Amino acid sequence: MDDYIRVIDFSAYSLGTENIAEADLEALTQELMHSFTTSGFAYLKNTGITQQEVDEMFDVNDRFYDLPAEIKEKYARAQDTSRERHGWACIERESLSGLSGVDRPGDLKEYYGIKIPITDDESWPFEVPEFEETCLNFYAACKTLTFRMLELIARGLGIEVAGFLDMFKHMGTGPNGTNLRSLRYPPVPDVVKKNQLRCAEHTDLGCITLLFQDKPGLEVSTGDDFVSAPPIPGTVVVNIGDMLQRWTADKLVSTIHRVMIPETAEGRGEGRRSIAFFAHADSDVQLKCLDGSDKYEPMIARDYVKQKLNTTYL
């Protein structure tokens, strides 16, 4: 794992840091680009998002997941595979194996997706009063960190930074598919369906993903095998998604990953939690190869997302 998924110190451009030295910016750009053009994954430490903030997100979402199913059902995600939506999805509602063309049963996880701004038919769970504020604050922190990474990626690709960032200007405010998702993996049941996983192998469909996790289970493909990507205290896992791989004509790599069922009885008896921030380009952006090539046919971001989502819900 140390050779394949690097740990990168982000302290030079952590949240709240301003006026970064050009040499530090260049060094950080080179480190990120090395990881994103090889494994497609990295751990970032010293990002400015604190463990306390992560723990508060875990806590407030735990309180929601502990509610009776009939209450959670009031906040169920709309049966809509055309775009990202706000709301809860029960265990086995989603199978991410469809994103990689593999046929598996529904994933052994439930999740709550925060897609803002919410629509008139969506709402926040009032049974957990702190839920909305905590999630919105965490969304804002993830958004800021994502924009800093996007800036460095633009520099690494040799494209104009301001113009690239402008393609994400509606994130959290308008037509943009970015979503913050908390996930809870319950203890593994005694009977598991054939080929079922906690989260099936897949690539993420957006541009960049930030992942916070509390237990092992995540595995990342090397092409020939999978390597474990366990939680490292004080870090966030970051990876490239399909949208950005396509947009960069495969310069940046969207890598297959999965969450396995633990092998030991002790591990199977424990739950697992994670929080993922899936950053998308604005819905009306044309995904035309940034290097000027025609490796992929130009495609509108919303159409790309719709195409991908149609493969994931059961």
Steps between C-alpha positions, in 0.01 A plus 500: 500500500786741583635472146164504322294751700716783628446717806529867400545783749248768403594741780642761260151552353278381786168670568560848636846529346548795268788643296669167442851526359528418132765236566274325752207516259708347224631222724150412617374505141768255394422262788127500426550454127734207557236321707208593276678385183612165649278341766232770481495498883681680782471569870511869597610599849478844661213614278337723762194276537526384860428162653244674721307611192510145362387353831209748519388387154520136601306570820214695345459244222507213750205659674311508173585139410388385845147628433227244418481403134154653461639840601803475275271406215346850517835628376558236235683604187263549207480207256690700242802377307532809283701710749642508849229548763479587869389237751535158659547165328449171681729199504525328158330793324815569301751275324806688383617193310297633208757776456764240420276265303495228767180328612473493881212523750429832673774638724490432874479866596252779558573862429373854526588724207515877548439668165455876534311711435218259582180502293141558613435126537808445719561584867739467792419255783357718777526206744875577519506878555876546439501292181457780247748746653769237555470363149500844338808607694683184401390541138646853501835378634518222241411743224779737598756219511376370164541840335857514625571163345329598176722808485810284535372253241444783252858615558624146453309464174632833376154650450362838608403472868219755522321362195520145632369593845216693335367166375422410864347834602153357575628241748259512795295786359349394168507244218790281606501131601747528788379309805615419852414147605521331837505121486436241766596137450318288761647184652502232232191274517539127554378433148654699215386476140733350243767750385368769735740762642467790739566722199559342160798583282451824309651825388353828623301688239592859592823702492657471847398301807596572862455202732507485879479149653513342843577132430700295247325346201579734212711337229646666189581321175859490374384351171618152592382486861351711779686674783349603831444872563427503875420815696806701603426736791496865400473436127239506226513261204466681166448347159421589142160416348389403150386847401846647552676204339289546188541879510881467520515241220617235751790705637342475845399151608164385641582176679273210596448455874268306732409433863538136593321286757744435788649153511493460879192445716605798712522725197167379360337585833609864482338782308693738278445867424624736232430845364556577132493833318446446127593815308346552154537764232194718443218317328510711181879474450616337179751225576732563206853366540702772673815421302325589174495141380196313375569185702142513632197654336386817683213434740291718732569421866132439592465246219816324614371475858163369383670235290703382800220510758275281288733208578508531881149479649305179551 
